Amino acid sequence: GIVALAVSSVDGVAMKVNKKGEKALKEAVKIVSDKNGIHVRVMVDVKYGYSIPDVAFDIQHGVKQTVEEMSRYHIANVDVYIDNILFEDKAVL
């Protein structure tokens, strides 16, 4: 929901896709809650040419800001895992 929306709005991010071609949110986003707040784990692919540290920071900042603005929950931390770098296919004619 809110976390996936925040993650998918970051430039350079490609959300994981399952075998049916649907965004695999269950695999890409894990959320755990405890007394310290919400702990989020996000696994994404990054498009080639984007800075991985910048994309990871944008995901962390976007998730924290979006969730805390749209709900009453406090984000304790956002861990970002880069699973793959996606290269664009350039067909030569």
PyMOL Python script that loads the backbone (N, CA, C, O; Angstrom):
from pymol import cmd

cmd.read_pdbstr("""\
ATOM      1  N   GLY A   1       0.778  -1.169   0.000  1.00  0.00           N
ATOM      2  CA  GLY A   1       0.000   0.000   0.000  1.00  0.00           C
ATOM      3  C   GLY A   1       0.840   1.260   0.000  1.00  0.00           C
ATOM      4  O   GLY A   1       1.405   1.636  -1.027  1.00  0.00           O
ATOM      5  N   ILE A   2       0.921   1.903   1.129  1.00  0.00           N
ATOM      6  CA  ILE A   2       1.587   3.200   1.241  1.00  0.00           C
ATOM      7  C   ILE A   2       3.093   3.052   0.984  1.00  0.00           C
ATOM      8  O   ILE A   2       3.687   3.879   0.292  1.00  0.00           O
ATOM      9  N   VAL A   3       3.704   2.013   1.533  1.00  0.00           N
ATOM     10  CA  VAL A   3       5.142   1.813   1.356  1.00  0.00           C
ATOM     11  C   VAL A   3       5.466   1.563  -0.112  1.00  0.00           C
ATOM     12  O   VAL A   3       6.404   2.153  -0.649  1.00  0.00           O
ATOM     13  N   ALA A   4       4.703   0.696  -0.761  1.00  0.00           N
ATOM     14  CA  ALA A   4       4.938   0.396  -2.175  1.00  0.00           C
ATOM     15  C   ALA A   4       4.763   1.637  -3.034  1.00  0.00           C
ATOM     16  O   ALA A   4       5.512   1.841  -3.989  1.00  0.00           O
ATOM     17  N   LEU A   5       3.784   2.464  -2.706  1.00  0.00           N
ATOM     18  CA  LEU A   5       3.571   3.718  -3.425  1.00  0.00           C
ATOM     19  C   LEU A   5       4.795   4.618  -3.289  1.00  0.00           C
ATOM     20  O   LEU A   5       5.261   5.188  -4.276  1.00  0.00           O
ATOM     21  N   ALA A   6       5.310   4.746  -2.086  1.00  0.00           N
ATOM     22  CA  ALA A   6       6.482   5.589  -1.850  1.00  0.00           C
ATOM     23  C   ALA A   6       7.704   5.058  -2.590  1.00  0.00           C
ATOM     24  O   ALA A   6       8.462   5.831  -3.175  1.00  0.00           O
ATOM     25  N   VAL A   7       7.895   3.747  -2.567  1.00  0.00           N
ATOM     26  CA  VAL A   7       9.063   3.144  -3.217  1.00  0.00           C
ATOM     27  C   VAL A   7       8.978   3.292  -4.732  1.00  0.00           C
ATOM     28  O   VAL A   7       9.956   3.665  -5.379  1.00  0.00           O
ATOM     29  N   SER A   8       7.822   3.004  -5.287  1.00  0.00           N
ATOM     30  CA  SER A   8       7.687   3.035  -6.746  1.00  0.00           C
ATOM     31  C   SER A   8       7.763   4.444  -7.318  1.00  0.00           C
ATOM     32  O   SER A   8       7.946   4.602  -8.525  1.00  0.00           O
ATOM     33  N   SER A   9       7.628   5.469  -6.485  1.00  0.00           N
ATOM     34  CA  SER A   9       7.704   6.841  -6.979  1.00  0.00           C
ATOM     35  C   SER A   9       9.138   7.369  -7.052  1.00  0.00           C
ATOM     36  O   SER A   9       9.359   8.481  -7.532  1.00  0.00           O
ATOM     37  N   VAL A  10      10.114   6.586  -6.583  1.00  0.00           N
ATOM     38  CA  VAL A  10      11.512   7.013  -6.607  1.00  0.00           C
ATOM     39  C   VAL A  10      12.099   6.756  -7.995  1.00  0.00           C
ATOM     40  O   VAL A  10      11.969   5.661  -8.543  1.00  0.00           O
ATOM     41  N   ASP A  11      12.746   7.783  -8.557  1.00  0.00           N
ATOM     42  CA  ASP A  11      13.394   7.641  -9.865  1.00  0.00           C
ATOM     43  C   ASP A  11      14.492   6.593  -9.803  1.00  0.00           C
ATOM     44  O   ASP A  11      15.290   6.573  -8.866  1.00  0.00           O
ATOM     45  N   GLY A  12      14.530   5.720 -10.806  1.00  0.00           N
ATOM     46  CA  GLY A  12      15.556   4.694 -10.897  1.00  0.00           C
ATOM     47  C   GLY A  12      15.161   3.361 -10.330  1.00  0.00           C
ATOM     48  O   GLY A  12      15.878   2.377 -10.511  1.00  0.00           O
ATOM     49  N   VAL A  13      14.028   3.301  -9.639  1.00  0.00           N
ATOM     50  CA  VAL A  13      13.577   2.055  -9.010  1.00  0.00           C
ATOM     51  C   VAL A  13      12.689   1.271  -9.963  1.00  0.00           C
ATOM     52  O   VAL A  13      11.821   1.827 -10.636  1.00  0.00           O
ATOM     53  N   ALA A  14      12.926  -0.024 -10.004  1.00  0.00           N
ATOM     54  CA  ALA A  14      12.034  -0.934 -10.713  1.00  0.00           C
ATOM     55  C   ALA A  14      11.559  -1.951  -9.686  1.00  0.00           C
ATOM     56  O   ALA A  14      12.354  -2.744  -9.184  1.00  0.00           O
ATOM     57  N   MET A  15      10.274  -1.933  -9.373  1.00  0.00           N
ATOM     58  CA  MET A  15       9.732  -2.887  -8.407  1.00  0.00           C
ATOM     59  C   MET A  15       9.853  -4.302  -8.968  1.00  0.00           C
ATOM     60  O   MET A  15       9.772  -4.514 -10.178  1.00  0.00           O
ATOM     61  N   LYS A  16      10.047  -5.252  -8.078  1.00  0.00           N
ATOM     62  CA  LYS A  16      10.158  -6.651  -8.483  1.00  0.00           C
ATOM     63  C   LYS A  16       8.870  -7.098  -9.173  1.00  0.00           C
ATOM     64  O   LYS A  16       7.775  -6.688  -8.788  1.00  0.00           O
ATOM     65  N   VAL A  17       9.012  -7.937 -10.191  1.00  0.00           N
ATOM     66  CA  VAL A  17       7.870  -8.440 -10.943  1.00  0.00           C
ATOM     67  C   VAL A  17       7.874  -9.959 -10.849  1.00  0.00           C
ATOM     68  O   VAL A  17       8.918 -10.598 -10.980  1.00  0.00           O
ATOM     69  N   ASN A  18       6.670 -10.541 -10.617  1.00  0.00           N
ATOM     70  CA  ASN A  18       6.592 -11.999 -10.513  1.00  0.00           C
ATOM     71  C   ASN A  18       6.453 -12.631 -11.907  1.00  0.00           C
ATOM     72  O   ASN A  18       6.500 -11.930 -12.918  1.00  0.00           O
ATOM     73  N   LYS A  19       6.284 -13.940 -11.949  1.00  0.00           N
ATOM     74  CA  LYS A  19       6.223 -14.657 -13.222  1.00  0.00           C
ATOM     75  C   LYS A  19       5.035 -14.260 -14.081  1.00  0.00           C
ATOM     76  O   LYS A  19       5.069 -14.423 -15.301  1.00  0.00           O
ATOM     77  N   LYS A  20       3.981 -13.741 -13.456  1.00  0.00           N
ATOM     78  CA  LYS A  20       2.796 -13.316 -14.199  1.00  0.00           C
ATOM     79  C   LYS A  20       2.917 -11.879 -14.694  1.00  0.00           C
ATOM     80  O   LYS A  20       2.004 -11.366 -15.341  1.00  0.00           O
ATOM     81  N   GLY A  21       4.039 -11.228 -14.391  1.00  0.00           N
ATOM     82  CA  GLY A  21       4.239  -9.854 -14.809  1.00  0.00           C
ATOM     83  C   GLY A  21       3.625  -8.838 -13.868  1.00  0.00           C
ATOM     84  O   GLY A  21       3.545  -7.654 -14.196  1.00  0.00           O
ATOM     85  N   GLU A  22       3.185  -9.295 -12.683  1.00  0.00           N
ATOM     86  CA  GLU A  22       2.589  -8.394 -11.698  1.00  0.00           C
ATOM     87  C   GLU A  22       3.666  -7.967 -10.708  1.00  0.00           C
ATOM     88  O   GLU A  22       4.621  -8.703 -10.461  1.00  0.00           O
ATOM     89  N   LYS A  23       3.506  -6.779 -10.147  1.00  0.00           N
ATOM     90  CA  LYS A  23       4.454  -6.334  -9.126  1.00  0.00           C
ATOM     91  C   LYS A  23       4.367  -7.273  -7.935  1.00  0.00           C
ATOM     92  O   LYS A  23       3.285  -7.500  -7.394  1.00  0.00           O
ATOM     93  N   ALA A  24       5.488  -7.811  -7.532  1.00  0.00           N
ATOM     94  CA  ALA A  24       5.544  -8.797  -6.457  1.00  0.00           C
ATOM     95  C   ALA A  24       5.775  -8.084  -5.123  1.00  0.00           C
ATOM     96  O   ALA A  24       6.871  -8.134  -4.565  1.00  0.00           O
ATOM     97  N   LEU A  25       4.745  -7.430  -4.627  1.00  0.00           N
ATOM     98  CA  LEU A  25       4.877  -6.622  -3.419  1.00  0.00           C
ATOM     99  C   LEU A  25       5.165  -7.454  -2.183  1.00  0.00           C
ATOM    100  O   LEU A  25       5.885  -7.001  -1.293  1.00  0.00           O
ATOM    101  N   LYS A  26       4.617  -8.667  -2.108  1.00  0.00           N
ATOM    102  CA  LYS A  26       4.852  -9.515  -0.936  1.00  0.00           C
ATOM    103  C   LYS A  26       6.327  -9.863  -0.801  1.00  0.00           C
ATOM    104  O   LYS A  26       6.842 -10.000   0.309  1.00  0.00           O
ATOM    105  N   GLU A  27       7.001 -10.006  -1.933  1.00  0.00           N
ATOM    106  CA  GLU A  27       8.424 -10.331  -1.909  1.00  0.00           C
ATOM    107  C   GLU A  27       9.284  -9.080  -1.769  1.00  0.00           C
ATOM    108  O   GLU A  27      10.384  -9.147  -1.220  1.00  0.00           O
ATOM    109  N   ALA A  28       8.804  -7.948  -2.255  1.00  0.00           N
ATOM    110  CA  ALA A  28       9.610  -6.730  -2.307  1.00  0.00           C
ATOM    111  C   ALA A  28       9.554  -5.917  -1.014  1.00  0.00           C
ATOM    112  O   ALA A  28      10.514  -5.216  -0.693  1.00  0.00           O
ATOM    113  N   VAL A  29       8.463  -5.994  -0.275  1.00  0.00           N
ATOM    114  CA  VAL A  29       8.289  -5.168   0.923  1.00  0.00           C
ATOM    115  C   VAL A  29       7.915  -6.043   2.108  1.00  0.00           C
ATOM    116  O   VAL A  29       6.946  -6.801   2.057  1.00  0.00           O
ATOM    117  N   LYS A  30       8.691  -5.930   3.170  1.00  0.00           N
ATOM    118  CA  LYS A  30       8.382  -6.626   4.428  1.00  0.00           C
ATOM    119  C   LYS A  30       8.267  -5.568   5.522  1.00  0.00           C
ATOM    120  O   LYS A  30       9.103  -4.670   5.619  1.00  0.00           O
ATOM    121  N   ILE A  31       7.228  -5.682   6.341  1.00  0.00           N
ATOM    122  CA  ILE A  31       6.988  -4.713   7.408  1.00  0.00           C
ATOM    123  C   ILE A  31       6.829  -5.450   8.729  1.00  0.00           C
ATOM    124  O   ILE A  31       6.055  -6.402   8.831  1.00  0.00           O
ATOM    125  N   VAL A  32       7.568  -5.000   9.739  1.00  0.00           N
ATOM    126  CA  VAL A  32       7.491  -5.567  11.080  1.00  0.00           C
ATOM    127  C   VAL A  32       7.288  -4.422  12.051  1.00  0.00           C
ATOM    128  O   VAL A  32       7.911  -3.367  11.929  1.00  0.00           O
ATOM    129  N   SER A  33       6.409  -4.641  13.015  1.00  0.00           N
ATOM    130  CA  SER A  33       6.112  -3.605  14.004  1.00  0.00           C
ATOM    131  C   SER A  33       6.532  -4.081  15.387  1.00  0.00           C
ATOM    132  O   SER A  33       6.341  -5.246  15.737  1.00  0.00           O
ATOM    133  N   ASP A  34       7.110  -3.163  16.176  1.00  0.00           N
ATOM    134  CA  ASP A  34       7.394  -3.445  17.577  1.00  0.00           C
ATOM    135  C   ASP A  34       7.249  -2.152  18.376  1.00  0.00           C
ATOM    136  O   ASP A  34       6.756  -1.152  17.854  1.00  0.00           O
ATOM    137  N   LYS A  35       7.675  -2.167  19.633  1.00  0.00           N
ATOM    138  CA  LYS A  35       7.479  -0.999  20.497  1.00  0.00           C
ATOM    139  C   LYS A  35       8.237   0.235  20.016  1.00  0.00           C
ATOM    140  O   LYS A  35       7.882   1.354  20.384  1.00  0.00           O
ATOM    141  N   ASN A  36       9.276   0.050  19.198  1.00  0.00           N
ATOM    142  CA  ASN A  36      10.065   1.167  18.681  1.00  0.00           C
ATOM    143  C   ASN A  36       9.468   1.785  17.420  1.00  0.00           C
ATOM    144  O   ASN A  36       9.891   2.862  16.998  1.00  0.00           O
ATOM    145  N   GLY A  37       8.499   1.119  16.821  1.00  0.00           N
ATOM    146  CA  GLY A  37       7.881   1.621  15.595  1.00  0.00           C
ATOM    147  C   GLY A  37       7.845   0.569  14.511  1.00  0.00           C
ATOM    148  O   GLY A  37       7.891  -0.631  14.781  1.00  0.00           O
ATOM    149  N   ILE A  38       7.763   1.037  13.292  1.00  0.00           N
ATOM    150  CA  ILE A  38       7.662   0.156  12.128  1.00  0.00           C
ATOM    151  C   ILE A  38       9.049  -0.017  11.505  1.00  0.00           C
ATOM    152  O   ILE A  38       9.770   0.953  11.274  1.00  0.00           O
ATOM    153  N   HIS A  39       9.398  -1.270  11.243  1.00  0.00           N
ATOM    154  CA  HIS A  39      10.658  -1.591  10.571  1.00  0.00           C
ATOM    155  C   HIS A  39      10.292  -2.077   9.167  1.00  0.00           C
ATOM    156  O   HIS A  39       9.506  -3.011   9.008  1.00  0.00           O
ATOM    157  N   VAL A  40      10.869  -1.434   8.156  1.00  0.00           N
ATOM    158  CA  VAL A  40      10.539  -1.746   6.773  1.00  0.00           C
ATOM    159  C   VAL A  40      11.777  -2.287   6.080  1.00  0.00           C
ATOM    160  O   VAL A  40      12.876  -1.751   6.222  1.00  0.00           O
ATOM    161  N   ARG A  41      11.575  -3.373   5.320  1.00  0.00           N
ATOM    162  CA  ARG A  41      12.633  -3.922   4.471  1.00  0.00           C
ATOM    163  C   ARG A  41      12.125  -3.874   3.045  1.00  0.00           C
ATOM    164  O   ARG A  41      11.046  -4.387   2.748  1.00  0.00           O
ATOM    165  N   VAL A  42      12.889  -3.265   2.167  1.00  0.00           N
ATOM    166  CA  VAL A  42      12.486  -3.105   0.776  1.00  0.00           C
ATOM    167  C   VAL A  42      13.551  -3.728  -0.113  1.00  0.00           C
ATOM    168  O   VAL A  42      14.738  -3.444   0.048  1.00  0.00           O
ATOM    169  N   MET A  43      13.137  -4.574  -1.048  1.00  0.00           N
ATOM    170  CA  MET A  43      14.059  -5.165  -2.006  1.00  0.00           C
ATOM    171  C   MET A  43      13.630  -4.726  -3.407  1.00  0.00           C
ATOM    172  O   MET A  43      12.514  -5.007  -3.842  1.00  0.00           O
ATOM    173  N   VAL A  44      14.525  -4.040  -4.098  1.00  0.00           N
ATOM    174  CA  VAL A  44      14.194  -3.478  -5.406  1.00  0.00           C
ATOM    175  C   VAL A  44      15.296  -3.755  -6.416  1.00  0.00           C
ATOM    176  O   VAL A  44      16.410  -4.144  -6.065  1.00  0.00           O
ATOM    177  N   ASP A  45      14.956  -3.546  -7.668  1.00  0.00           N
ATOM    178  CA  ASP A  45      15.936  -3.496  -8.742  1.00  0.00           C
ATOM    179  C   ASP A  45      16.165  -2.022  -9.048  1.00  0.00           C
ATOM    180  O   ASP A  45      15.258  -1.203  -8.894  1.00  0.00           O
ATOM    181  N   VAL A  46      17.366  -1.687  -9.477  1.00  0.00           N
ATOM    182  CA  VAL A  46      17.691  -0.307  -9.825  1.00  0.00           C
ATOM    183  C   VAL A  46      18.052  -0.260 -11.302  1.00  0.00           C
ATOM    184  O   VAL A  46      18.766  -1.125 -11.810  1.00  0.00           O
ATOM    185  N   LYS A  47      17.552   0.751 -11.972  1.00  0.00           N
ATOM    186  CA  LYS A  47      17.852   0.926 -13.388  1.00  0.00           C
ATOM    187  C   LYS A  47      19.290   1.404 -13.548  1.00  0.00           C
ATOM    188  O   LYS A  47      19.784   2.212 -12.762  1.00  0.00           O
ATOM    189  N   TYR A  48      19.950   0.889 -14.582  1.00  0.00           N
ATOM    190  CA  TYR A  48      21.340   1.254 -14.859  1.00  0.00           C
ATOM    191  C   TYR A  48      21.467   2.762 -15.068  1.00  0.00           C
ATOM    192  O   TYR A  48      20.624   3.381 -15.718  1.00  0.00           O
ATOM    193  N   GLY A  49      22.523   3.341 -14.512  1.00  0.00           N
ATOM    194  CA  GLY A  49      22.779   4.763 -14.677  1.00  0.00           C
ATOM    195  C   GLY A  49      22.394   5.595 -13.467  1.00  0.00           C
ATOM    196  O   GLY A  49      22.747   6.772 -13.388  1.00  0.00           O
ATOM    197  N   TYR A  50      21.682   5.005 -12.529  1.00  0.00           N
ATOM    198  CA  TYR A  50      21.296   5.718 -11.307  1.00  0.00           C
ATOM    199  C   TYR A  50      22.274   5.382 -10.201  1.00  0.00           C
ATOM    200  O   TYR A  50      22.784   4.263 -10.133  1.00  0.00           O
ATOM    201  N   SER A  51      22.536   6.345  -9.338  1.00  0.00           N
ATOM    202  CA  SER A  51      23.427   6.151  -8.204  1.00  0.00           C
ATOM    203  C   SER A  51      22.717   5.316  -7.138  1.00  0.00           C
ATOM    204  O   SER A  51      21.669   5.717  -6.633  1.00  0.00           O
ATOM    205  N   ILE A  52      23.280   4.168  -6.799  1.00  0.00           N
ATOM    206  CA  ILE A  52      22.652   3.276  -5.826  1.00  0.00           C
ATOM    207  C   ILE A  52      22.504   3.944  -4.456  1.00  0.00           C
ATOM    208  O   ILE A  52      21.434   3.847  -3.855  1.00  0.00           O
ATOM    209  N   PRO A  53      23.547   4.625  -3.936  1.00  0.00           N
ATOM    210  CA  PRO A  53      23.354   5.297  -2.644  1.00  0.00           C
ATOM    211  C   PRO A  53      22.246   6.356  -2.679  1.00  0.00           C
ATOM    212  O   PRO A  53      21.495   6.505  -1.715  1.00  0.00           O
ATOM    213  N   ASP A  54      22.146   7.086  -3.788  1.00  0.00           N
ATOM    214  CA  ASP A  54      21.098   8.108  -3.902  1.00  0.00           C
ATOM    215  C   ASP A  54      19.716   7.476  -3.958  1.00  0.00           C
ATOM    216  O   ASP A  54      18.783   7.959  -3.316  1.00  0.00           O
ATOM    217  N   VAL A  55      19.580   6.393  -4.725  1.00  0.00           N
ATOM    218  CA  VAL A  55      18.286   5.709  -4.824  1.00  0.00           C
ATOM    219  C   VAL A  55      17.891   5.145  -3.465  1.00  0.00           C
ATOM    220  O   VAL A  55      16.736   5.268  -3.056  1.00  0.00           O
ATOM    221  N   ALA A  56      18.841   4.526  -2.758  1.00  0.00           N
ATOM    222  CA  ALA A  56      18.547   3.955  -1.439  1.00  0.00           C
ATOM    223  C   ALA A  56      18.122   5.052  -0.460  1.00  0.00           C
ATOM    224  O   ALA A  56      17.167   4.871   0.295  1.00  0.00           O
ATOM    225  N   PHE A  57      18.825   6.186  -0.469  1.00  0.00           N
ATOM    226  CA  PHE A  57      18.460   7.303   0.413  1.00  0.00           C
ATOM    227  C   PHE A  57      17.066   7.821   0.071  1.00  0.00           C
ATOM    228  O   PHE A  57      16.260   8.074   0.965  1.00  0.00           O
ATOM    229  N   ASP A  58      16.780   7.981  -1.232  1.00  0.00           N
ATOM    230  CA  ASP A  58      15.462   8.473  -1.653  1.00  0.00           C
ATOM    231  C   ASP A  58      14.352   7.523  -1.219  1.00  0.00           C
ATOM    232  O   ASP A  58      13.267   7.969  -0.847  1.00  0.00           O
ATOM    233  N   ILE A  59      14.614   6.217  -1.264  1.00  0.00           N
ATOM    234  CA  ILE A  59      13.623   5.234  -0.811  1.00  0.00           C
ATOM    235  C   ILE A  59      13.403   5.398   0.693  1.00  0.00           C
ATOM    236  O   ILE A  59      12.261   5.469   1.147  1.00  0.00           O
ATOM    237  N   GLN A  60      14.487   5.457   1.467  1.00  0.00           N
ATOM    238  CA  GLN A  60      14.372   5.596   2.917  1.00  0.00           C
ATOM    239  C   GLN A  60      13.608   6.865   3.292  1.00  0.00           C
ATOM    240  O   GLN A  60      12.687   6.830   4.109  1.00  0.00           O
ATOM    241  N   HIS A  61      13.996   7.967   2.694  1.00  0.00           N
ATOM    242  CA  HIS A  61      13.343   9.247   2.994  1.00  0.00           C
ATOM    243  C   HIS A  61      11.877   9.228   2.547  1.00  0.00           C
ATOM    244  O   HIS A  61      10.997   9.678   3.281  1.00  0.00           O
ATOM    245  N   GLY A  62      11.621   8.711   1.353  1.00  0.00           N
ATOM    246  CA  GLY A  62      10.252   8.686   0.824  1.00  0.00           C
ATOM    247  C   GLY A  62       9.315   7.820   1.646  1.00  0.00           C
ATOM    248  O   GLY A  62       8.179   8.212   1.911  1.00  0.00           O
ATOM    249  N   VAL A  63       9.784   6.638   2.053  1.00  0.00           N
ATOM    250  CA  VAL A  63       8.951   5.741   2.866  1.00  0.00           C
ATOM    251  C   VAL A  63       8.644   6.391   4.209  1.00  0.00           C
ATOM    252  O   VAL A  63       7.489   6.427   4.633  1.00  0.00           O
ATOM    253  N   LYS A  64       9.668   6.902   4.877  1.00  0.00           N
ATOM    254  CA  LYS A  64       9.463   7.515   6.189  1.00  0.00           C
ATOM    255  C   LYS A  64       8.492   8.694   6.094  1.00  0.00           C
ATOM    256  O   LYS A  64       7.543   8.780   6.873  1.00  0.00           O
ATOM    257  N   GLN A  65       8.725   9.586   5.156  1.00  0.00           N
ATOM    258  CA  GLN A  65       7.887  10.776   5.022  1.00  0.00           C
ATOM    259  C   GLN A  65       6.452  10.408   4.643  1.00  0.00           C
ATOM    260  O   GLN A  65       5.504  10.916   5.242  1.00  0.00           O
ATOM    261  N   THR A  66       6.290   9.538   3.663  1.00  0.00           N
ATOM    262  CA  THR A  66       4.947   9.188   3.190  1.00  0.00           C
ATOM    263  C   THR A  66       4.136   8.467   4.252  1.00  0.00           C
ATOM    264  O   THR A  66       2.980   8.815   4.494  1.00  0.00           O
ATOM    265  N   VAL A  67       4.729   7.466   4.888  1.00  0.00           N
ATOM    266  CA  VAL A  67       3.996   6.696   5.903  1.00  0.00           C
ATOM    267  C   VAL A  67       3.633   7.581   7.089  1.00  0.00           C
ATOM    268  O   VAL A  67       2.504   7.525   7.577  1.00  0.00           O
ATOM    269  N   GLU A  68       4.568   8.391   7.555  1.00  0.00           N
ATOM    270  CA  GLU A  68       4.294   9.221   8.730  1.00  0.00           C
ATOM    271  C   GLU A  68       3.304  10.342   8.422  1.00  0.00           C
ATOM    272  O   GLU A  68       2.586  10.783   9.319  1.00  0.00           O
ATOM    273  N   GLU A  69       3.250  10.814   7.174  1.00  0.00           N
ATOM    274  CA  GLU A  69       2.266  11.833   6.807  1.00  0.00           C
ATOM    275  C   GLU A  69       0.873  11.237   6.605  1.00  0.00           C
ATOM    276  O   GLU A  69      -0.130  11.888   6.898  1.00  0.00           O
ATOM    277  N   MET A  70       0.807   9.994   6.101  1.00  0.00           N
ATOM    278  CA  MET A  70      -0.480   9.398   5.741  1.00  0.00           C
ATOM    279  C   MET A  70      -1.061   8.508   6.833  1.00  0.00           C
ATOM    280  O   MET A  70      -2.176   8.009   6.690  1.00  0.00           O
ATOM    281  N   SER A  71      -0.322   8.303   7.920  1.00  0.00           N
ATOM    282  CA  SER A  71      -0.811   7.424   8.992  1.00  0.00           C
ATOM    283  C   SER A  71      -0.295   7.951  10.327  1.00  0.00           C
ATOM    284  O   SER A  71       0.406   8.961  10.391  1.00  0.00           O
ATOM    285  N   ARG A  72      -0.656   7.250  11.375  1.00  0.00           N
ATOM    286  CA  ARG A  72      -0.203   7.633  12.714  1.00  0.00           C
ATOM    287  C   ARG A  72       1.041   6.844  13.125  1.00  0.00           C
ATOM    288  O   ARG A  72       1.489   6.954  14.266  1.00  0.00           O
ATOM    289  N   TYR A  73       1.594   6.064  12.224  1.00  0.00           N
ATOM    290  CA  TYR A  73       2.715   5.190  12.552  1.00  0.00           C
ATOM    291  C   TYR A  73       4.062   5.898  12.450  1.00  0.00           C
ATOM    292  O   TYR A  73       4.255   6.794  11.628  1.00  0.00           O
ATOM    293  N   HIS A  74       4.992   5.469  13.315  1.00  0.00           N
ATOM    294  CA  HIS A  74       6.359   5.975  13.312  1.00  0.00           C
ATOM    295  C   HIS A  74       7.255   4.934  12.634  1.00  0.00           C
ATOM    296  O   HIS A  74       7.208   3.751  12.970  1.00  0.00           O
ATOM    297  N   ILE A  75       8.067   5.385  11.682  1.00  0.00           N
ATOM    298  CA  ILE A  75       9.004   4.489  11.013  1.00  0.00           C
ATOM    299  C   ILE A  75      10.316   4.486  11.797  1.00  0.00           C
ATOM    300  O   ILE A  75      10.982   5.515  11.912  1.00  0.00           O
ATOM    301  N   ALA A  76      10.680   3.325  12.332  1.00  0.00           N
ATOM    302  CA  ALA A  76      11.926   3.194  13.099  1.00  0.00           C
ATOM    303  C   ALA A  76      13.123   3.111  12.157  1.00  0.00           C
ATOM    304  O   ALA A  76      14.141   3.764  12.389  1.00  0.00           O
ATOM    305  N   ASN A  77      13.008   2.314  11.099  1.00  0.00           N
ATOM    306  CA  ASN A  77      14.079   2.222  10.120  1.00  0.00           C
ATOM    307  C   ASN A  77      13.564   1.639   8.809  1.00  0.00           C
ATOM    308  O   ASN A  77      12.551   0.942   8.764  1.00  0.00           O
ATOM    309  N   VAL A  78      14.298   1.950   7.749  1.00  0.00           N
ATOM    310  CA  VAL A  78      13.999   1.420   6.417  1.00  0.00           C
ATOM    311  C   VAL A  78      15.301   0.839   5.880  1.00  0.00           C
ATOM    312  O   VAL A  78      16.258   1.568   5.618  1.00  0.00           O
ATOM    313  N   ASP A  79      15.326  -0.475   5.719  1.00  0.00           N
ATOM    314  CA  ASP A  79      16.491  -1.149   5.137  1.00  0.00           C
ATOM    315  C   ASP A  79      16.210  -1.379   3.661  1.00  0.00           C
ATOM    316  O   ASP A  79      15.162  -1.912   3.295  1.00  0.00           O
ATOM    317  N   VAL A  80      17.153  -0.975   2.816  1.00  0.00           N
ATOM    318  CA  VAL A  80      16.988  -1.105   1.371  1.00  0.00           C
ATOM    319  C   VAL A  80      18.009  -2.109   0.854  1.00  0.00           C
ATOM    320  O   VAL A  80      19.207  -1.984   1.106  1.00  0.00           O
ATOM    321  N   TYR A  81      17.514  -3.104   0.129  1.00  0.00           N
ATOM    322  CA  TYR A  81      18.364  -4.110  -0.490  1.00  0.00           C
ATOM    323  C   TYR A  81      18.223  -3.996  -2.000  1.00  0.00           C
ATOM    324  O   TYR A  81      17.117  -4.032  -2.540  1.00  0.00           O
ATOM    325  N   ILE A  82      19.367  -3.857  -2.676  1.00  0.00           N
ATOM    326  CA  ILE A  82      19.360  -3.791  -4.130  1.00  0.00           C
ATOM    327  C   ILE A  82      19.616  -5.203  -4.630  1.00  0.00           C
ATOM    328  O   ILE A  82      20.675  -5.781  -4.387  1.00  0.00           O
ATOM    329  N   ASP A  83      18.632  -5.749  -5.332  1.00  0.00           N
ATOM    330  CA  ASP A  83      18.711  -7.128  -5.798  1.00  0.00           C
ATOM    331  C   ASP A  83      19.373  -7.243  -7.159  1.00  0.00           C
ATOM    332  O   ASP A  83      20.029  -8.243  -7.450  1.00  0.00           O
ATOM    333  N   ASN A  84      19.206  -6.219  -7.998  1.00  0.00           N
ATOM    334  CA  ASN A  84      19.651  -6.342  -9.375  1.00  0.00           C
ATOM    335  C   ASN A  84      19.798  -4.958  -9.994  1.00  0.00           C
ATOM    336  O   ASN A  84      19.151  -4.003  -9.565  1.00  0.00           O
ATOM    337  N   ILE A  85      20.645  -4.861 -10.995  1.00  0.00           N
ATOM    338  CA  ILE A  85      20.756  -3.665 -11.824  1.00  0.00           C
ATOM    339  C   ILE A  85      20.131  -4.016 -13.167  1.00  0.00           C
ATOM    340  O   ILE A  85      20.503  -5.007 -13.795  1.00  0.00           O
ATOM    341  N   LEU A  86      19.184  -3.199 -13.600  1.00  0.00           N
ATOM    342  CA  LEU A  86      18.500  -3.462 -14.870  1.00  0.00           C
ATOM    343  C   LEU A  86      19.110  -2.627 -15.975  1.00  0.00           C
ATOM    344  O   LEU A  86      19.153  -1.400 -15.886  1.00  0.00           O
ATOM    345  N   PHE A  87      19.577  -3.284 -17.004  1.00  0.00           N
ATOM    346  CA  PHE A  87      20.124  -2.614 -18.170  1.00  0.00           C
ATOM    347  C   PHE A  87      19.036  -2.536 -19.233  1.00  0.00           C
ATOM    348  O   PHE A  87      18.272  -3.482 -19.421  1.00  0.00           O
ATOM    349  N   GLU A  88      18.971  -1.405 -19.926  1.00  0.00           N
ATOM    350  CA  GLU A  88      17.994  -1.277 -21.010  1.00  0.00           C
ATOM    351  C   GLU A  88      18.506  -2.059 -22.203  1.00  0.00           C
ATOM    352  O   GLU A  88      19.690  -2.008 -22.536  1.00  0.00           O
ATOM    353  N   ASP A  89      17.590  -2.791 -22.849  1.00  0.00           N
ATOM    354  CA  ASP A  89      17.942  -3.476 -24.083  1.00  0.00           C
ATOM    355  C   ASP A  89      17.948  -2.460 -25.211  1.00  0.00           C
ATOM    356  O   ASP A  89      16.955  -1.771 -25.441  1.00  0.00           O
ATOM    357  N   LYS A  90      19.054  -2.371 -25.902  1.00  0.00           N
ATOM    358  CA  LYS A  90      19.149  -1.441 -27.030  1.00  0.00           C
ATOM    359  C   LYS A  90      19.319  -2.267 -28.299  1.00  0.00           C
ATOM    360  O   LYS A  90      20.390  -2.804 -28.583  1.00  0.00           O
ATOM    361  N   ALA A  91      18.235  -2.346 -29.043  1.00  0.00           N
ATOM    362  CA  ALA A  91      18.262  -3.125 -30.279  1.00  0.00           C
ATOM    363  C   ALA A  91      18.975  -2.316 -31.365  1.00  0.00           C
ATOM    364  O   ALA A  91      18.701  -1.132 -31.558  1.00  0.00           O
ATOM    365  N   VAL A  92      19.871  -2.965 -32.051  1.00  0.00           N
ATOM    366  CA  VAL A  92      20.568  -2.313 -33.151  1.00  0.00           C
ATOM    367  C   VAL A  92      19.927  -2.802 -34.436  1.00  0.00           C
ATOM    368  O   VAL A  92      19.861  -4.002 -34.700  1.00  0.00           O
ATOM    369  N   LEU A  93      19.455  -1.849 -35.232  1.00  0.00           N
ATOM    370  CA  LEU A  93      18.794  -2.208 -36.491  1.00  0.00           C
ATOM    371  C   LEU A  93      19.723  -2.098 -37.655  1.00  0.00           C
ATOM    372  O   LEU A  93      19.326  -2.365 -38.789  1.00  0.00           O
TER     373      LEU A  93
END
""", "prot")
cmd.dss("prot")
cmd.show_as("cartoon", "prot")
cmd.util.cbc("prot")
cmd.orient("prot")
